[in-house]
Amino acid sequence: MDILIDYHKELVENLSALTLDFFKETTSFQFNTGEMKTYVDENTSHSCQMWDRFWKANYKVTGPIIYWFSIADCEILNEQLLNEFDTYRRSNLRITPPVSTNAKQSDSRILYVGSCRSTRIRDRFFWHTGYYKEGRTQGLQLCHWAIPLNLPILFQYIRLDRALKDLTNVYESELAKHLKPLLGKHK
């Protein structure tokens, strides 16, 4: 019991010292799925210019982080996008997030909301692009289904203060509740 009390005291002290400034620093990276390379083997990312651009700009950034993928201005309908994704998802070649409960009726342009407590953002982004050699790691798997759609994607993230590491999932859930992503489940 004393362990929890001590943890709570430390958490309250850390939180009371924080400011809201870090929420204002959103980092953005825009790319088009049409510029991605189709996955062939674990070295495919080496020839992908989009991945190279992301790597150079973000290779040192670590969590805690909240991130989201959104579809930038384009004509594609959510129904078409979800059909393409669902076709790939049903192939069971790699693990993907589920389609959100109300995605078919949604007008949201947010594809996915996620977070990482201590992982490097480049690793999370790598898993979502689909270039990771292990298909058992969940991600959007963009290079496996989204290349023909030529989707303009805006990837954004906010780095949280280290004191908020244990609350990362709470912030992710709150953001997802408001953004209503088409993919992924949030409580």
N, C-alpha and C positions, 0 to 999 in steps of 0.2 A: 504494500500500500504506500509506503514512504517513497518508493521508486516513482510511482505515478504522481505523487504530490510534487516531488522534486522536478520531474519532467515538466509538469504543468507550470510551475513557477518559472523555470528557465524559458519555456515557450512564451509566457506572458511578457517576460522581460525583453525577449528578442522582438516580439511583435510590437511592443510599445515603442521601440526605438526605430521602427521602420517609417518610411514616408511613402507616399503614393507615386513618387517620381518614376520608380522603375516600371510601373504599368504604362507609362507614356512612351517607352522606348520599344516600339515594335520594329522588328527587322523583317524586310520583305525580299523575296527572290521570285522573279517571274521567269517562266519557261513555257515552252509549247511541247506537248507530247509528241508532235510530229518531228521534233528534232532529236528525239531519243533513239537509241539503237535497240533493235530487237535482241532480247537475251539469247545468246548462243551458249556461252559458258561463263565461268566465274570471272573471266577477264574482259567481258564485254564492256564494262564501265570504263575501261582504260581508253576506249576509242570514242566515248560519248562526250562531246563538247559541253553539253548541258551539265553533266555530272562534274566535269573538270571546273567549270565556272562556280558551281556551288561549293565544291571542295575548297577551292582557293579562298573563297570569301568566308567560310564557316568552319574550317578544320579544327579550331581550338575551342569552339563554343560548347560548353557542357551544361547539364541541368543543374537545378530544376528549371524546366521550360514547359510552357504551354504553346502548342502549335496548331495550325489549321491550314488545310488546303481548300482553296476556293476556285471556282471556275470564273475566269475573267470574262469580259464582254465577248460573247459569241452566240451564234444562232442555234446551237444544239439544244434540243428540248431535254428536260430531265428524264422523260420517259425513254428516249433513245439511249441516253447515257446509261441509265439503270439497266436497260435490256442488254447492252453490250457487257456491262459489268457482271450481271447475273449469269449470262451465258458462260463467261469465263469462270465465275465462281462455281457453277455447277460442274465444271470439268474436274474439280478437285485436284488440279495439278499443284496448286500452292494454296496456302491458307490466306484468306482474305477476311476483312471485317464483314459482318452481316449488313444487309440493307436495313436501314432504319424502318421502324414500324409504319410511319406515315409518309415515307419518302415518295411514293407514287403520286400522292396528292399534294406534295409540297412544292412551293415555288422557290425554296432556298437554293442558293448557288454555292453553298458551303458543302464541299465534298466530304470532309472528314475533320474531326477535332481530336487531338491527342496530347499526350504529355510525357515527359520523361523526368525522373527525379535525379538521376545521376549520369545517365548515358549521354554521350556526345550527340549533338543534333545531327551531325553528318551521318552517324550510324542509323539514326531513326529515318532520316531522309533516304538513305541508301536502301533500307528495307522496304520503304514505301515505293521507291522507283521500281523494285522488283529485281535488282541486280544482285542481291544477296544469293549466294549459292545454295543455301538451305531453304527449301520451299516450305519448311515447317514453321518459319518465323512469320507471324501475321503481318501483313502490310497491304497497301493498295495494289501492289503489283502492276503499276502503271505501264511498264514496258511490255507487258504480256497481253494487254487488251486495249489500251488507250491510244496507242500510236496512230492507228488509222483514223481516229476521231479528230486528230490535230487540235487537241484542247489547249487553249491558253490557260495555264494554271498559275495562280498566285499562291505561293507558300509564305506564310507569315509566322513569326514566333515572338514570344515575350519571355525574356529571362527573368526569373523570379529571384528574390533575395534568398540566400542559403537558409535563412531562418524559416522560410516557408516550405522547405523541402517536404515535410510531412503533410502539408496541406495542398500539395500539387494536384492531387486527384479531385479535391473539393473545388478548386478553381477551374479545373478542366470540366467538371460536371456542370458548374454554373454557366460557363461560357457555352457549352454545348446546348444547354437548355434554351439559351437565347438565340444561338445561331442556327439551331435545328439542322445539323448535318444530314446529308442523304445516306451516309454510310457510318456504321458503328452503333453500338448501344451505349447509352449513358443512363445512369439511375437518376 
